[in-house]
């Protein structure tokens, strides 16, 4: 596989991940953080960093729009549920086990 083919394969994997997250809006960001240590916001930041690595400009809101497929406010109104006490406890436990503050 040459470099261009590798880039195209990675881009396809990224698009598939974004679509998978979009198709599974019921999966809350806190659940992703608990289980996988990343969420849609993390993916937005990584995407924005990739754009900037190419010398292009993108702000965080634009990056989140690209990942969420809508504004963050719209996402919250339509899909984000309040975190349950159990989710918050699991998230706090994961953070404590990582030694993060």
C-alpha positions as CSV (number, residue, x, y, z in Angstrom):
1,X,0.0,0.0,0.0
2,X,1.5,3.4,-1.0
3,X,1.1,6.5,1.2
4,X,-1.9,7.9,-0.8
5,X,-3.7,4.6,-0.5
6,X,-3.0,4.5,3.2
7,X,-4.4,8.1,3.6
8,X,-7.5,7.2,1.6
9,X,-8.0,4.0,3.8
10,X,-7.6,6.1,7.0
11,X,-10.0,8.7,5.7
12,X,-12.6,6.0,4.9
13,X,-12.2,4.6,8.4
14,X,-12.7,8.1,9.8
15,X,-15.9,8.6,7.8
16,X,-17.2,5.3,8.8
17,X,-16.6,6.1,12.5
18,X,-18.3,9.4,12.2
19,X,-21.3,7.8,10.4
20,X,-21.4,5.0,13.0
21,X,-21.6,7.6,15.8
22,X,-24.2,9.5,13.9
23,X,-26.3,6.3,13.4
24,X,-26.0,5.7,17.2
25,X,-27.0,9.0,18.7
26,X,-28.4,7.1,21.7
27,X,-24.8,6.4,22.8
28,X,-24.1,9.3,25.0
29,X,-20.7,11.0,25.1
30,X,-20.2,10.1,28.8
31,X,-20.7,6.4,27.9
32,X,-18.0,6.7,25.2
33,X,-15.7,8.3,27.8
34,X,-16.3,5.6,30.3
35,X,-15.8,2.7,27.9
36,X,-13.3,4.1,25.3
37,X,-11.8,7.2,26.9
38,X,-12.9,9.4,24.0
39,X,-16.1,11.0,22.9
40,X,-17.4,13.0,20.0
41,X,-15.8,16.2,21.4
42,X,-12.4,14.5,21.5
43,X,-12.9,13.4,17.9
44,X,-13.8,17.0,17.0
45,X,-10.6,18.2,18.6
46,X,-8.5,15.6,16.7
47,X,-10.3,16.6,13.5
48,X,-9.6,20.3,14.1
49,X,-5.9,19.5,14.8
50,X,-5.7,17.5,11.5
51,X,-7.1,20.5,9.6
52,X,-4.7,22.8,11.3
53,X,-1.8,20.5,10.5
54,X,-2.6,21.1,6.8
55,X,-2.2,24.9,7.4
56,X,-6.0,25.5,7.2
57,X,-8.2,27.2,9.8
58,X,-11.1,25.7,11.7
59,X,-12.5,26.6,15.1
60,X,-13.9,24.1,17.6
61,X,-17.5,24.9,16.8
62,X,-16.8,24.1,13.1
63,X,-15.1,20.9,14.0
64,X,-18.0,19.8,16.3
65,X,-20.4,20.7,13.4
66,X,-18.4,18.3,11.2
67,X,-18.5,15.5,13.7
68,X,-22.0,16.0,15.2
69,X,-23.6,16.9,11.9
70,X,-25.3,19.9,13.6
71,X,-24.5,22.6,16.1
72,X,-23.6,21.5,19.6
73,X,-26.6,23.4,20.9
74,X,-28.9,21.5,18.5
75,X,-27.3,18.2,19.4
76,X,-27.8,18.8,23.1
77,X,-31.4,19.7,22.6
78,X,-32.2,16.7,20.5
79,X,-29.9,13.9,21.8
80,X,-28.0,14.6,25.0
81,X,-29.6,13.3,28.2
82,X,-28.5,14.3,31.6
83,X,-25.8,12.0,33.0
84,X,-27.1,9.6,35.6
85,X,-25.5,9.2,39.0
86,X,-24.2,5.8,37.9
87,X,-22.6,7.3,34.7
88,X,-21.0,10.1,36.7
89,X,-19.7,7.6,39.3
90,X,-18.3,5.4,36.5
91,X,-16.7,8.4,34.8
92,X,-15.2,9.6,38.1
93,X,-13.8,6.1,38.8
94,X,-12.3,5.8,35.4
95,X,-10.6,9.2,35.8
96,X,-9.3,8.3,39.3
97,X,-7.9,5.0,37.9
98,X,-6.0,7.0,35.2
99,X,-4.5,9.3,37.7
100,X,-6.0,12.3,36.0
101,X,-7.2,15.3,37.8
